């Protein structure tokens, strides 16, 4: 996807299409982190630490319940 910046007052804005926002679960209230590797601009949502912990716990529980079955399926 190629995008152009849009003038917004004295600044430039990047308009993100709704399907991308929906995919990343981003809305107007989601804080975003802007970083760069020196060549690319990286925009990522700031995720809540408790949300990350819940996700990791869910993965651990899924592995506990279904790990053996998933391992057999991968063989």
Protein Blocks (a to p, Z undefined) as FASTA:
>chain_A
ZZddddehjbccddddfklmmmnopafklccddddehjaccddddddfklmmmmmmmmmm
mmmmmmmmmmmmmZZ
